[in-house]
């Protein structure tokens, strides 16, 4: 890449091999370089394509506001997180998570402690992402000599949930999490049991609910062949799961104005039956 402009010693505006403007991050990439000078590949840690002048201005402001040490720690957390969940995430998580961590440190240094009302829910709904959050809090506390509260782990976890499922804004991810928790409460009350949060079927059910809710929010219709036949068969075979699915359907349509089709009900009944049957067989 060719150097174009220094934003600070470790962040620069450059031009890639295709002639596109990018922002590159790396130790010393912006230090004492002349326009047109090559930036060695091993100097570059992260690259962000710009695409528009407006995006460049926002990225420039971001990298000027966030200290490189915060960006470095954030990058380490993301690398560890990707290993835990086994997925490569979009580079944009670096921006949102670094901004969150920077703000959390500012709050701590100002003596302001903000809890997360979804802390317990996130911990149990997204165990892998919560482990990333726990690692993040430990790493941040060690690197910056602070003592962030344990609830910060759930806030970090939500960034990994949001990036993984690409469901939209953080506010939407929070809303989805609340709806999932409401559905689980309906199930627990209906069957009079505590759901096994360690089971594979429980984990699959959470994933299904998330995609199910996102489809509803996006007004996407799920359809497949012989839907009415399957609906009739399953509602007779699994009457209690059918009744529970009906309660969830009524709740979602009343509270969130969703439109739950027979197709969605079929999958919902199957997952409810699996997660409440005390069987974890594939």
C-alpha positions in Angstrom: 0.0 0.0 0.0 1.1 3.6 -0.6 1.0 6.1 2.2 -1.2 9.2 1.6 -1.7 11.0 4.9 -0.9 10.5 8.6 -3.7 10.5 11.1 -1.3 9.9 13.9 1.9 7.8 14.4 0.0 4.5 14.2 -2.9 5.2 11.8 -2.7 6.4 8.3 -4.7 7.0 5.1 -3.3 4.9 2.3 -4.1 3.6 -1.2 -4.4 -0.1 -1.9 -3.4 -2.0 -5.0 -6.8 -1.4 -6.6 -6.5 2.4 -6.1 -9.1 2.5 -3.2 -8.5 4.7 -0.2 -8.2 2.8 3.1 -7.3 3.5 6.7 -4.6 1.3 8.0 -3.7 0.6 11.6 -0.3 -0.6 12.8 2.6 0.5 14.9 4.4 3.4 13.2 2.5 3.3 9.9 1.9 7.0 10.1 5.3 8.1 11.5 7.6 10.2 9.3 6.4 8.9 6.0 6.3 10.8 2.7 3.3 10.7 0.4 3.6 7.8 -2.0 5.9 5.8 0.2 5.2 2.1 0.5 3.9 0.8 3.8 5.3 -2.7 4.5 2.6 -5.4 4.8 4.0 -6.6 8.1 3.4 -3.1 9.6 -0.4 -3.3 9.0 -2.6 -4.8 11.6 -6.0 -3.7 10.4 -7.5 -2.2 7.2 -10.7 -0.3 6.7 -12.1 0.6 3.3 -13.5 4.1 3.2 -15.9 4.3 0.2 -17.0 7.8 0.7 -15.7 11.1 2.1 -18.3 11.1 4.8 -17.2 7.7 6.0 -13.5 8.9 5.9 -14.4 11.8 8.1 -16.1 9.6 10.6 -13.3 7.1 10.7 -10.7 9.8 11.0 -12.6 11.3 14.0 -13.0 7.9 15.5 -9.3 7.0 15.3 -8.3 10.4 16.6 -10.6 10.0 19.6 -9.7 6.4 20.6 -6.2 5.8 22.0 -4.2 3.1 20.2 -3.8 1.2 23.4 -7.6 0.8 23.6 -7.7 -0.3 19.9 -4.9 -2.9 20.6 -6.6 -4.4 23.6 -9.9 -4.5 21.7 -8.2 -6.3 18.8 -6.8 -8.9 21.2 -10.3 -9.4 22.7 -11.8 -9.9 19.3 -9.1 -12.4 18.3 -9.7 -14.4 21.5 -13.5 -14.1 20.9 -13.3 -15.4 17.4 -11.4 -18.5 18.7 -14.1 -19.1 21.3 -17.1 -18.9 18.9 -15.2 -20.3 15.9 -16.2 -17.6 13.6 -14.4 -14.7 11.7 -16.2 -11.5 12.4 -16.4 -8.4 10.3 -13.7 -5.8 11.1 -16.4 -3.3 12.0 -16.7 -4.9 15.4 -13.3 -3.3 16.2 -14.9 0.2 15.9 -18.0 -0.5 17.9 -16.3 -2.5 20.7 -13.3 -0.1 21.0 -15.8 2.8 21.3 -17.6 0.9 24.0 -14.5 0.0 25.9 -13.2 3.6 25.7 -16.5 4.9 27.1 -16.5 2.2 29.8 -13.0 3.4 30.9 -14.2 7.0 30.9 -17.2 6.1 33.1 -14.9 4.2 35.5 -12.4 7.1 35.8 -15.3 9.4 36.4 -16.7 7.2 39.2 -19.9 6.4 37.3 -21.0 2.8 37.5 -23.7 1.6 35.1 -25.2 -1.8 35.5 -26.7 -4.0 32.8 -30.4 -4.9 33.5 -30.0 -7.9 31.0 -26.8 -9.2 32.7 -28.4 -12.4 34.0 -30.3 -13.0 30.7 -27.2 -12.5 28.5 -25.1 -14.8 30.8 -27.6 -17.7 30.3 -28.8 -17.0 26.8 -25.3 -16.5 25.2 -22.8 -18.5 27.3 -20.0 -18.5 24.7 -20.3 -14.8 24.2 -20.5 -14.2 27.9 -17.2 -16.1 28.3 -15.7 -13.7 25.9 -17.1 -10.8 28.0 -15.5 -12.3 31.1 -12.1 -12.6 29.3 -12.5 -9.0 28.1 -13.2 -7.6 31.6 -10.2 -9.5 32.9 -7.9 -8.2 30.1 -9.1 -4.6 30.3 -8.7 -4.5 34.1 -5.2 -5.9 33.8 -4.1 -3.6 30.9 -5.6 -0.3 32.3 -5.3 -1.1 36.1 -9.0 -0.7 36.7 -11.8 -2.8 38.2 -14.7 -2.8 35.8 -17.8 -4.5 37.3 -18.7 -8.1 36.3 -21.8 -6.7 34.5 -19.5 -5.2 31.9 -19.0 -8.8 30.6 -22.6 -9.0 29.4 -22.3 -5.6 27.6 -19.2 -6.8 25.8 -21.0 -10.1 25.0 -23.8 -8.3 23.2 -21.3 -6.8 20.8 -20.2 -10.4 19.8 -23.9 -11.5 19.5 -24.7 -8.5 17.4 -21.7 -8.9 15.1 -22.2 -12.7 14.7 -25.9 -12.6 13.7 -25.7 -9.3 11.8 -29.2 -8.5 13.1 -28.9 -4.7 12.9 -28.3 -2.1 15.6 -27.3 -2.9 19.2 -30.8 -1.7 20.3 -32.3 -4.3 18.1 -30.1 -7.0 19.6 -31.2 -5.9 23.1 -34.8 -6.1 22.0 -34.3 -9.6 20.6 -32.7 -10.7 23.8 -35.7 -9.5 25.8 -38.1 -11.2 23.5 -36.2 -14.5 23.7 -36.2 -14.3 27.5 -40.0 -13.7 27.5 -40.5 -16.7 25.3 -38.4 -18.9 27.7 -40.5 -17.7 30.6 -43.7 -18.6 28.8 -42.3 -22.1 28.2 -41.1 -22.5 31.8 -44.5 -21.5 33.2 -46.4 -23.7 30.7 -44.4 -26.9 31.4 -43.7 -26.1 35.0 -40.0 -27.0 34.6 -36.6 -25.3 34.6 -35.1 -25.6 31.2 -31.8 -27.3 30.9 -29.6 -24.4 29.8 -26.6 -26.8 29.3 -28.3 -28.9 26.7 -27.5 -28.9 23.0 -31.2 -28.6 22.2 -31.5 -25.5 24.4 -28.7 -23.9 22.6 -30.2 -24.7 19.2 -33.6 -23.4 20.4 -32.0 -20.0 21.3 -30.4 -19.8 17.9 -33.8 -20.7 16.2 -35.6 -18.1 18.3 -33.1 -15.4 17.3 -33.4 -16.0 13.6 -37.2 -16.4 14.0 -37.5 -13.0 15.7 -35.1 -11.3 13.1 -37.3 -12.7 10.3 -40.4 -11.2 12.0 -38.7 -7.9 12.4 -37.7 -7.9 8.8 -41.2 -9.1 7.7 -39.7 -12.1 6.0 -42.1 -15.1 5.4 -40.9 -18.6 5.9 -42.7 -21.2 3.8 -42.3 -24.8 2.8 -44.2 -27.5 1.1 -47.0 -29.4 2.9 -47.1 -26.8 5.7 -50.7 -27.5 6.7 -50.2 -31.2 6.8 -47.2 -30.9 9.0 -48.9 -28.4 11.2 -51.9 -30.7 11.7 -49.8 -33.8 12.4 -47.5 -32.0 14.9 -50.3 -30.3 16.8 -51.9 -33.7 17.4 -48.7 -35.5 18.2 -47.3 -32.9 20.5 -50.4 -31.2 22.1 -48.6 -29.5 25.0 -45.8 -28.1 22.7 -48.6 -26.9 20.4 -50.4 -25.1 23.3 -47.1 -23.6 24.3 -46.3 -22.4 20.8 -49.8 -20.9 20.7 -49.1 -18.9 23.8 -45.8 -17.6 22.3 -47.6 -16.8 19.1 -50.3 -14.8 20.9 -47.7 -13.0 23.0 -45.7 -12.0 20.0 -48.7 -10.9 18.0 -50.1 -8.9 20.9 -46.9 -7.3 22.2 -44.9 -6.9 19.0 -47.4 -7.1 16.2 -45.6 -10.1 14.6 -47.4 -12.3 12.1 -46.7 -16.0 13.0 -47.5 -18.2 10.1 -48.2 -22.0 10.3 -44.8 -22.5 8.8 -43.1 -20.8 11.7 -45.4 -22.6 14.1 -44.2 -26.0 12.8 -40.5 -25.2 13.6 -41.5 -23.6 16.9 -43.4 -26.8 18.0 -40.5 -29.0 16.9 -37.9 -27.0 18.9 -40.2 -26.7 22.0 -40.7 -30.4 22.0 -37.0 -31.1 21.7 -36.0 -28.7 24.5 -38.6 -29.9 26.9 -38.4 -33.7 26.2 -35.3 -34.1 28.4 -33.6 -35.8 25.5 -30.4 -34.3 24.0 -30.0 -36.9 21.2 -29.4 -35.6 17.7 
